[in-house]
Amino acid sequence: MAENKKKDVKEKTSLKQHFENLKSEFNRITWLDKDALTKKTVAVVASTVVLGAIIAVIDMIVKYGLGLIIS
């Protein structure tokens, strides 16, 4: 029974230490400013749209080619 109490105390201590470490890591994060965040967001959205369009065109070409082969 004494071992269970030691284990519980150890788990609580390690959990407490984990959250302290987590808080410490969050304090070390450097966040982007608004302008940089906006530029990067626009770049991600634009590249996603372009990549989606490329995939759609390739899909239509493959679909048309398979239609010719099958029929």
Summary of the structure (lengths in Angstrom):
residues: 71
radius of gyration: 27.0
end to end distance: 77.1
largest distance: 78.4
contacts: 125
relative contact order: 0.05
helix: 89%
strand: 0%
